[in-house]
């Protein structure tokens, strides 16, 4: 098989990890440069996907197929459409920035840390490009191992507790999803005589409504835990607080999107009847998550925990948009996945930068930072305004499209979701006011150094994208429109056919 672009994008980080293993251990500068170079190369390769992508084609592009275990119906199948393209770009960008952010923060077991991050990147990318359910499940599970080590080895005081909790929650949902995948495999084989895990083939069959309900629940639990949706969210604050900054950036920016992506890629096209049947349940859980996440974030004394709970609220918006089941809602949900990865990833980067200087994340330990750290404070302000959805920045576009989409379904849901935007402004601006403005309350803050060139370079691409998407979102929305329209039509056609 000729090695295609998607295979390169997916496995270049793993090859980089192998290269790092072969390098001498005590050459820290070389190790960091090689890891960052590999991640940057992978981002550039993913940009080639964007520029060669045909936005008018709603189907899968760059498809690569190879026989793997033909006797069991298992194939190596990769492909992307408008739904997965932006998430691939997000993963490669944030991995490179996360490695650059950890340039001085990680000193203990540096080689192992860099290898772990690159292996994690391969796992994340594999989830977004795999079109064989067996292959998808391998990437889904493989991604757990590096994240477990990132939290458990380089995390904070309660790192073992957080790492084990993360794995147990995710594994619980994964086992049920595996059973559902096997059920799909045997059901399709029994009906057609063709036993296969190929997603594109399985999407062509219509399952009985009762079967759809059970399989939807199995898939949905795995994805709801990963999002995470209330009440499956309790692993998230612990994982974020204990993870190193690079781990938090990748966890919030990419790993959580695997849950929302899973609903969009698998639940909607495979189980359309069950998806519509459970839409009210998903919508109410999403609204509860929006409001609950905002309220809990409002009372957090720790900057990192505040940002973690804000993710619960923001991803509630994403879920609400996806289950609007119309073009505006799903496009808004997709764009908001990217927006959340950028804004929340930047927030975790900024929290990590101030933690390196003060070794505390308590809001009460700060105050008056604008006088001492003007560059840090200015960039923090832009990201804060992005997170609350200020018009002209990226968060506004995604939230607006989601509200337009859900307004067409149920006005009450749109009204309740809008309250989450108000609460977000309250907790984010109140946090910013206490940390940045006012008098300098602690002498240790008087002697802090502002951001270095490297730290500004880490944040600069995210700031550019925040403004770009807010002012001119067309390049991002245009690549998703055809695929989202095809998905909505596919779901509606299956329902009409069954009737």
C-alpha positions, 0 to 999 in steps of 0.5 A: 500500500502506498503511504498516503497523506492521512497515514503520514499525519497520523503516524509521524508523531509515533515515528518521532516518538521512536526517534526520541527513544533512540536519542541520548537521554541527557541532551535535553535541548536536542530532545525538546527540539526534535519533539517540537520539530516533529509536532510542527512537521505534523501540523504542516502536513495537516495544513496540506489536508486543508488546502487540498480538501474539496469543500464541495464534496460531502463524502470522505476524502483522502480515503486509504484502504488496506486489507488487515484481517479480511477473515474477520472483516477488519480493514485499515480504512482512513478518511476525513470529511468536513466534520473531522478536518478541523479537529485534525488541524486542531489536534496537530496545532495544539500538540505543537503548542503544548510541547513548546509551552512545556519547554522549561516546565518539564525537567524530570523524565523529559524524554519519557514526557516528550515520547508520551505526548507524541504517542498521545497525538497519534492516538487522538488523530487516529480517532478522528480519521479511522473509518473502521470501527475496530481500528477506531476502538484501538485508537480510542483505547490507545489514547488512554495510556499516554494520558494516564501517564501524563497525569499520573507521572507529571501531575500534581499531589493527587495525580494517581487518584486523578489518573485512575479516576480518568481511566476507570470512567473512560474504560467503563463507557468503552467496554459498553461501546465495544459490545455495541460495535460487536452487536453491529458487526454480527447484526450486519453480517447476519442480515447481509452475509458480509461481516465487516467493521467498515463504518461507511458500509454499516451506515447503509443499513437501517437497524430496527428501532428497538435495537437502535435504542440499546446500541445508541445508549451504549455508544452514548454513554462512552461519548457522554463520559468523554465530553463530559456531560452531567452527571458523568463529569466528575473525573474532569476537574480532578484530571485538569487540576492534577495534569501538567499544563501540556496535559490540560491543554490537550485534554481540554482542547482535543480529548473532550472533542472525541466525545462530541465527535463520536455523537456526530460521527457514529450516533446520528448516522447509525442510530437516527431514530434513537437519536431523535428519540433521545434528543430531549434527554440530551438537550436537557442534560446539556442545558443542566451542564451549561448552567451547573458548570457556570454556577460551580465555576463561579465559586472556584478559588482555583484558576485551573478548576474554574477553567475546568468547570467552564468546559462542562458549561461550554461543551453543553452548548456544543451538545445542544447544537449537535442535537438541534439536528439542523444545519445551523446547530450542527455547524455551530457545534462543530465550530464551537468545538474548535473555539473551545479548544482554542480558548480553553487551551489558551486559558490553561496555557496562561494559568500554567505560565502564571503558575510557573512564576508564583507556584500557586493557582489561587485567585486570592494570591493575585491582584494588580497584575496589570501593572506588573505583567502588561503583556500577560494581562492583555493576552489574558483579556483577549482569551477571557473575552473570547471565552464569554463569546464577545462579538468579534471573537471566535466564541460569539460565532459558534454560540450564535449559530447554536442558538439559531439552530436550537431556537428552531427546535424549542424556544425554551431550550434556547432561552435557558441556554442563553442564560449560560452566556450571562453566567459565563460573563459573570464568572470569567470577568469576576475572575479576571477582575480579582486576578488582574486589576486592583492593588497588588496584595502580595509582595511576591507579585511585585517582582514577577517577570512578564511573558518571554518571547517563547511564551508569546510565540505559544499564544500568538497563533491562538490569538490570531485564530480567535480574532480570525474566526470572530471576524471572518469565519467563512474559511472554517464554516465552508469546509463543514457545510457540505458534510453537515448538510449530507449528514442531516439529509442522511438522518432524515432520509433514514427516518422517512424510509422507516416510516 
